[in-house]
Amino acid sequence: MNYIRSTNEEIHELTNSDPNAHPCPKSWICTKRIVAIIIMLGMYVSTIVLIIIGFLNTPRENISYGSIFVAVVIIGACVIGIGTCVYSIYDLILYGATRWVDISDDVMKKRFDEHNETVRQAEQGDADAQCQLGISYLFGLFPISQNNTEAVKWLRAAAEQGHAGAQYNLSVCYSNGDGVSKDKAESLRWCRQAAEQEYTPAQYNLGACYANGDGVPQDYAEAVKWYQRAAELGDAAAQHNLGVCYFTGEGISQNYTEAVRWYRRAAEQGQPEAQCKLGACCYNGKGTQKNETEGINWIIEATKHGNIEAIDLLREVAEQGNATAQNNLGLR
């Protein structure tokens, strides 16, 4: 189960995935910062080398204890500086723009003002604001540091008012044990409440739970019911899974034509598994009129998303002598 964020957040710019992360207004971008650190690193190393060369080229009788002491202190400081530079480069490469966020002053002020307004509305009982605040704590959205306990507190407040998005995200918290002890029964309870409000991610996940027997007795018919409701509302993942149910006859009468219909709806939304399966159906003429060209095109589309099944299928078709597949794989 995956969390669902609201749609109007500048996630990339304003996310602090590390609870200790902090924004750096007016700071250099990461690449420039790394270059500056490398220059400093070179200066430290050069200083150590020059001191060593100086001692090697100075007659021993001219070297005093005082000069040795000063040299040791300078070399020690340089070693500390080198260690700091290496760690800083590692930190920037590892976290990049996640730890160091470049935010202009006006954007910072706007976000602080928006956050304060959200807090005010949430404390007054506004369910949308409570859900938004819970999500901000869940992901550590600027200017909040990640705090799953606070996230659960605000999501619960909104969920108890019937907010479907909060109910679903609270369900995921219980499923993952984020900010609360893992409790599959409680997770399913909140997921069902959201699903009954036609919240499609919850409907899809509830269907998956029934299909896999996850927290409930395995029941393909019940899985189909929830997949169907989400699929009719346009959820691509549910459309794909519903197509699979029709194709295999699990939980519903086997019907290749219906399978292809749902595969196509999901494929047209860019769902790679559905694109691959639709391509295979078109290529083999199963549930639809045989059309090898269309089939290959859908399989190729799925490979663009890195779908392993599609890549293997395209290779298999190429081995059968299909020129389009061979060209796509660079075999001709």
C-alpha positions as CSV (number, residue, x, y, z in Angstrom):
1,M,0.0,0.0,0.0
2,N,1.3,3.4,-0.9
3,Y,0.5,6.8,0.6
4,I,-1.4,9.3,-1.4
5,R,-0.4,13.0,-1.3
6,S,-2.5,15.9,-2.3
7,T,-2.0,17.3,-5.8
8,N,-1.0,20.9,-5.2
9,E,2.3,20.3,-3.4
10,E,5.7,21.3,-4.8
11,I,7.1,18.0,-3.6
12,H,10.5,18.0,-5.3
13,E,11.3,21.6,-4.2
14,L,9.9,21.5,-0.7
15,T,10.4,17.9,0.6
16,N,12.7,17.2,3.6
17,S,13.0,13.4,3.6
18,D,15.5,13.6,6.4
19,P,14.0,14.8,9.7
20,N,17.2,16.7,10.4
21,A,17.2,18.3,6.9
22,H,17.0,22.1,6.7
23,P,16.4,24.5,3.8
24,C,19.3,26.7,2.7
25,P,18.0,29.9,1.2
26,K,20.4,31.8,-1.1
27,S,22.7,28.7,-1.2
28,W,24.6,27.4,-4.2
29,I,23.2,24.4,-6.0
30,C,24.7,21.1,-5.1
31,T,27.1,20.9,-8.1
32,K,28.6,24.3,-7.4
33,R,28.9,23.4,-3.7
34,I,30.8,20.2,-4.5
35,V,33.2,22.1,-6.8
36,A,33.9,24.6,-4.0
37,I,34.5,21.8,-1.5
38,I,36.9,20.0,-4.0
39,I,38.9,23.3,-4.3
40,M,39.1,23.5,-0.5
41,L,40.2,19.8,-0.4
42,G,43.0,20.6,-2.9
43,M,44.2,23.5,-0.7
44,Y,44.3,21.3,2.4
45,V,46.2,18.5,0.6
46,S,48.6,21.1,-1.0
47,T,49.4,22.6,2.4
48,I,50.3,19.2,3.8
49,V,52.5,18.4,0.8
50,L,54.3,21.8,0.9
51,I,55.0,21.4,4.7
52,I,56.4,17.9,4.2
53,I,58.5,19.0,1.2
54,G,59.8,22.0,3.2
55,F,60.9,19.8,6.1
56,L,62.5,17.3,3.7
57,N,64.5,20.1,2.0
58,T,65.6,21.8,5.3
59,P,68.8,20.7,7.0
60,R,68.0,18.9,10.2
61,E,70.0,21.2,12.4
62,N,67.9,24.2,11.2
63,I,64.6,22.5,12.3
64,S,63.4,23.7,15.7
65,Y,60.9,22.0,18.1
66,G,58.8,25.1,17.7
67,S,58.6,24.7,13.9
68,I,57.8,21.0,14.3
69,F,55.0,21.8,16.7
70,V,53.5,24.4,14.4
71,A,53.7,22.0,11.4
72,V,52.0,19.2,13.3
73,V,49.2,21.6,14.3
74,I,48.7,22.8,10.8
75,I,48.8,19.3,9.3
76,G,46.3,18.1,12.0
77,A,44.0,21.0,11.1
78,C,44.3,20.1,7.4
79,V,43.5,16.4,8.1
80,I,40.4,17.5,9.9
81,G,39.5,19.8,7.0
82,I,40.1,17.0,4.5
83,G,37.8,14.7,6.5
84,T,35.1,17.3,6.6
85,C,35.3,17.9,2.9
86,V,35.1,14.2,2.0
87,Y,32.1,13.8,4.3
88,S,30.4,16.9,2.8
89,I,30.9,15.6,-0.7
90,Y,29.5,12.2,0.3
91,D,26.5,13.9,2.0
92,L,25.7,16.1,-1.0
93,I,26.0,13.2,-3.5
94,L,23.9,10.9,-1.3
95,Y,21.1,13.4,-0.4
96,G,21.5,16.0,-3.1
97,A,18.5,18.4,-3.3
98,T,16.7,16.4,-0.7
99,R,18.8,17.5,2.2
100,W,19.8,20.9,0.7
101,V,16.8,22.7,-0.6
102,D,17.2,25.9,-2.5
103,I,14.2,28.1,-1.7
104,S,13.9,31.8,-2.3
105,D,12.9,34.0,0.6
106,D,9.5,34.9,-0.9
107,V,8.7,31.2,-1.4
108,M,9.8,30.4,2.1
109,K,7.6,33.2,3.5
110,K,4.7,32.0,1.4
111,R,5.1,28.4,2.6
112,F,5.4,29.4,6.3
113,D,2.2,31.5,5.9
114,E,0.4,28.6,4.2
115,H,1.6,26.2,6.9
116,N,0.5,28.5,9.7
117,E,-2.9,28.9,8.1
118,T,-3.2,25.1,7.7
119,V,-2.4,24.6,11.4
120,R,-4.9,27.2,12.4
121,Q,-7.7,25.6,10.3
122,A,-6.7,22.1,11.5
123,E,-6.9,23.1,15.1
124,Q,-10.4,24.5,14.4
125,G,-11.5,21.1,13.1
126,D,-11.2,21.5,9.3
127,A,-10.9,17.9,8.0
128,D,-9.1,19.0,4.8
129,A,-6.5,21.0,6.8
130,Q,-6.1,18.1,9.2
131,C,-5.4,15.7,6.4
132,Q,-3.0,18.1,4.7
133,L,-1.1,18.6,8.0
134,G,-1.0,14.8,8.6
135,I,0.5,14.3,5.1
136,S,3.0,17.1,5.7
137,Y,4.2,15.3,8.9
138,L,4.2,12.0,7.1
139,F,6.5,13.1,4.3
140,G,8.4,15.9,6.1
141,L,7.1,18.6,3.8
142,F,8.7,21.9,4.3
143,P,8.7,23.6,6.8
144,I,7.8,20.5,8.9
145,S,10.2,17.7,9.8
146,Q,9.0,14.1,9.4
147,N,7.1,12.9,12.4
148,N,4.9,9.8,11.9
149,T,3.3,10.1,15.4
150,E,2.0,13.6,14.6
151,A,1.0,12.4,11.2
152,V,-1.2,9.7,12.7
153,K,-2.7,12.2,15.1
154,W,-3.9,14.6,12.4
155,L,-4.9,11.9,9.9
156,R,-7.0,10.2,12.6
157,A,-8.6,13.6,13.4
158,A,-9.6,14.0,9.8
159,A,-10.5,10.3,9.3
160,E,-12.9,10.4,12.2
161,Q,-14.8,13.2,10.4
162,G,-15.2,11.0,7.4
163,H,-12.3,12.3,5.2
164,A,-11.7,9.6,2.7
165,G,-8.1,10.5,1.9
166,A,-7.2,10.7,5.6
167,Q,-8.9,7.3,6.2
168,Y,-6.9,5.7,3.4
169,N,-3.5,7.2,4.5
170,L,-4.3,6.2,8.1
171,S,-5.0,2.7,6.8
172,V,-1.5,2.7,5.3
173,C,0.0,3.9,8.6
174,Y,-1.5,0.9,10.4
175,S,-0.4,-1.5,7.6
176,N,3.2,-0.2,7.6
177,G,3.5,0.5,11.4
178,D,4.3,4.2,10.7
179,G,3.6,6.2,13.9
180,V,1.5,3.4,15.3
181,S,1.7,-0.3,16.0
182,K,1.1,-2.5,13.0
183,D,-2.6,-3.6,13.0
184,K,-3.9,-5.3,9.8
185,A,-7.5,-5.3,11.2
186,E,-7.4,-1.6,11.9
187,S,-5.8,-1.0,8.5
188,L,-8.6,-2.8,6.8
189,R,-11.3,-1.0,8.8
190,W,-10.1,2.4,7.7
191,C,-9.4,1.2,4.1
192,R,-13.0,-0.1,3.9
193,Q,-14.4,3.2,5.1
194,A,-12.5,5.1,2.4
195,A,-13.4,2.5,-0.2
196,E,-17.1,2.8,0.6
197,Q,-16.8,6.6,-0.2
198,E,-15.6,5.7,-3.7
199,Y,-12.0,6.5,-2.9
200,T,-10.3,4.5,-5.7
201,P,-6.9,3.8,-4.1
202,A,-8.7,2.3,-1.1
203,Q,-11.0,0.3,-3.4
204,Y,-8.0,-1.1,-5.3
205,N,-6.1,-2.0,-2.1
206,L,-9.2,-3.6,-0.6
207,G,-9.6,-5.7,-3.7
208,A,-5.9,-6.7,-3.6
209,C,-6.3,-7.8,0.1
210,Y,-9.2,-10.1,-0.9
211,A,-7.3,-11.4,-3.9
212,N,-4.2,-12.2,-1.8
213,G,-5.9,-13.2,1.4
214,D,-4.1,-10.4,3.2
215,G,-5.8,-9.8,6.5
216,V,-9.0,-11.3,5.2
217,P,-10.0,-14.8,3.9
218,Q,-9.1,-15.0,0.2
219,D,-12.2,-14.2,-1.8
220,Y,-11.7,-13.6,-5.6
221,A,-15.4,-12.6,-6.0
222,E,-15.0,-9.9,-3.4
223,A,-11.8,-8.8,-5.0
224,V,-13.5,-8.5,-8.4
225,K,-16.3,-6.4,-6.7
226,W,-13.8,-3.8,-5.4
227,Y,-11.6,-3.9,-8.6
228,Q,-14.8,-3.3,-10.6
229,R,-15.8,-0.2,-8.6
230,A,-12.4,1.3,-8.8
231,A,-12.0,0.4,-12.5
232,E,-15.2,2.1,-13.4
233,L,-14.0,5.3,-11.7
234,G,-10.9,5.2,-13.9
235,D,-8.2,3.6,-11.7
236,A,-5.7,2.1,-14.1
237,A,-4.2,-0.5,-11.6
238,A,-7.7,-1.7,-10.9
239,Q,-8.6,-1.9,-14.6
240,H,-5.5,-4.0,-15.2
241,N,-6.3,-6.4,-12.3
242,L,-10.0,-6.6,-13.4
243,G,-8.7,-7.6,-16.8
244,V,-6.6,-10.3,-15.3
245,C,-9.6,-11.7,-13.4
246,Y,-11.6,-11.8,-16.6
247,F,-8.7,-13.5,-18.4
248,T,-8.1,-16.1,-15.7
249,G,-11.7,-16.6,-14.6
250,E,-10.9,-15.9,-11.0
251,G,-13.9,-14.5,-9.1
252,I,-15.8,-14.0,-12.3
253,S,-16.8,-15.9,-15.5
254,Q,-13.8,-16.1,-17.9
255,N,-14.2,-13.7,-20.7
256,Y,-11.3,-12.8,-22.9
257,T,-13.2,-10.0,-24.7
258,E,-13.9,-8.2,-21.4
259,A,-10.3,-8.8,-20.3
260,V,-9.0,-7.0,-23.4
261,R,-11.5,-4.2,-22.9
262,W,-10.1,-3.5,-19.4
263,Y,-6.5,-4.1,-20.5
264,R,-7.1,-1.4,-23.2
265,R,-8.5,1.1,-20.8
266,A,-5.6,0.7,-18.4
267,A,-3.0,0.6,-21.2
268,E,-4.3,3.9,-22.6
269,Q,-3.6,5.4,-19.2
270,G,0.0,4.2,-19.5
271,Q,-0.2,1.1,-17.2
272,P,2.7,-1.0,-18.4
273,E,1.5,-4.4,-17.2
274,A,-1.8,-3.8,-19.1
275,Q,0.1,-2.6,-22.2
276,C,2.1,-5.8,-22.2
277,K,-1.0,-8.1,-21.8
278,L,-3.0,-6.1,-24.3
279,G,-0.1,-6.4,-26.8
280,A,0.0,-10.2,-26.3
281,C,-3.8,-10.5,-26.8
282,C,-3.6,-8.4,-30.0
283,Y,-0.6,-10.3,-31.3
284,N,-2.2,-13.7,-30.7
285,G,-5.8,-12.7,-31.5
286,K,-7.1,-13.6,-28.0
287,G,-10.2,-11.7,-27.0
288,T,-9.8,-9.4,-30.0
289,Q,-9.1,-9.5,-33.7
290,K,-5.6,-10.6,-34.4
291,N,-3.4,-7.6,-35.2
292,E,0.4,-8.3,-34.9
293,T,1.4,-4.7,-35.6
294,E,-0.8,-3.3,-32.9
295,G,0.3,-6.1,-30.6
296,I,4.0,-5.3,-31.1
297,N,3.4,-1.6,-30.7
298,W,1.7,-2.1,-27.3
299,I,4.5,-4.5,-26.2
300,I,7.2,-1.9,-27.2
301,E,5.3,0.8,-25.3
302,A,5.4,-1.4,-22.2
303,T,9.2,-2.0,-22.6
304,K,9.7,1.8,-22.5
305,H,8.5,1.6,-18.9
306,G,11.0,-1.1,-18.1
307,N,8.4,-3.9,-17.9
308,I,10.4,-7.2,-17.7
309,E,7.6,-9.3,-19.0
310,A,7.3,-7.1,-22.1
311,I,11.0,-7.2,-22.8
312,D,11.0,-11.0,-22.6
313,L,7.9,-11.1,-24.8
314,L,9.4,-8.8,-27.4
315,R,12.6,-10.9,-27.5
316,E,10.5,-14.0,-28.0
317,V,8.5,-12.4,-30.8
318,A,11.8,-11.2,-32.4
319,E,13.1,-14.8,-32.3
320,Q,10.0,-15.8,-34.3
321,G,11.2,-13.5,-37.1
322,N,9.1,-10.4,-36.5
323,A,11.0,-7.5,-38.2
324,T,9.6,-4.7,-36.0
325,A,10.6,-6.5,-32.8
326,Q,14.0,-7.2,-34.2
327,N,14.5,-3.6,-35.2
328,N,13.4,-2.4,-31.8
329,L,15.9,-4.8,-30.1
330,G,18.7,-3.7,-32.5
331,L,18.9,-7.1,-34.1
332,R,18.6,-5.9,-37.7
